[in-house]
């Protein structure tokens, strides 16, 4: 092995999980390169509503541990919201029992309490102050933090992990792992949202209709994100006008002021869901190490830092 490159790590995948993992590795002294098919501003992570909350991810116990570690990081980053894109925002999580949340996050969520009937008429709900991340600001900030730590980001399409010429490769390819890791168990869950001018909504809200449809409102700087959907095994990235209209209707039923808000943008993303997050170390016959780190479902932003630290530990020399 080329000793000059023995400290090198290539992280394949430039979404929030890949970038966070690269940052942790670089700040621990590793020489890190990120290879990303798309600019970070156009990855699946860029589409995320990005409220901190474990969603559509297994195993639940591990996800909660990763999420709570990530919460510590986001609370620190929220001290510089203009730079990092992270803010702590009040809101209501519908169809959620306070006892259940306290069972795994007791004392950790700022302002956690049962929502009042005035705050949420739909039944059981909790109110808390949670990280809400503006991915348009956060992803470029992560890239810059990586560069300050000596890492690099290169846009290139990887068709085989063997292309990565480094002693350690971290596979953060999300849905791309279906091919790159020959893993058909990772599959898409399609999410669509509508971006509108914010008519004055200052708090976030998540609700589920009796039919199981989700409605959420996430106020981001200069806009309001309305969602959403969770369509299993649907690959289309084209916004569906009928779905968009239904999203707006569901959100307007909760906050009537959004009914006439001007639409700025439609977004679609494919969540990389797997029966369980794959976070494991594989030693290849030639001695190189591959750390598989994908399948975070709808919680990539929520668990990014906790997962990144664990992945970085697996990438350490044995």
Secondary structure, 3 states (H helix, E strand, C coil): CCHHHCCEEEEECCCHHHHHHHHHHHHCCCEEEEEECCCHHHCHHHHCCCECCCCCCCCHHHHHHHHHHHHHHHHHHHHHHHHHCEEEEEEEEECCCHHHHHHHHCCCCEEEEECCCCCCCCCCEEEEEEEEECHHHHHHHHHHHHHHCCCEEEECCCCCHHHCCCCEEEECCHHHHHHHCCCCCCEEEEEEEEEECCCCCCCEEEEECCCCCEEEEEEECCEEEEECCCEECCCCCCCCHHHHHHHHHHHHHHCHHHCCCCEEEEEEEEEEEEEEEEEEEEECCCCCEEEEEEEEECCHHHHHHHHHHHHHHHCCCC
